Amino acid sequence: MAEPTHPAIPLTLAHLPTVGGLAVPWITARTAAGHPLFGALDLHRKDQALQARLCGVCGQRLTTPLVLLMRLSDLPRLCTAEPPVHPVCAAYTASACPMVRGSLGYYRSASHPLDPMMIPPADTAARRGAAAEPWFAVWLRSYTVITDHGTLAASYAGGDPLRIRPIGGSAFSA
Ligand SMILES: [Zn+2]
């Protein structure tokens, strides 16, 4: 069986733990035993990132521009519960995460075992087993923190995005 190829981990993500050659995002939830639950968010870190303007992937302070990785269905609402990230962190996620990359045809049909400090993406139940959606990189100068469906979210309703590009191709070229 061929080994899967993994994208190179950027130097700015060298401090993150890795599993199977992939950097584990700072915001990714972990089991009590410390195993990452890819796709599930650590609630405390999600809110901390949104409020302190930290990147959800590397955990470092955001710079300008910043990027929101958003599903097609999130775009009309101009917000997402997943914190903004650095462009280099967004590019790594888009190449490393099968969901964002679009190579995962369907969402996993079983939910992760979550403890109270972990939250699944907001509409997990609705998406369980549904066909995967296209993802977009929304480039912003800044964002505001709002409460959406009872959870903190990053919104760009107050200003125009710099650009919105489908993941793939030139999504991350300046
Ligand atoms: Zn980052």
Residues whose N, C-alpha, C, O or C-beta is under 5 A from the ligand:
A	BS01	ZN	C55 V57 C58 G59 V85 H86 C89
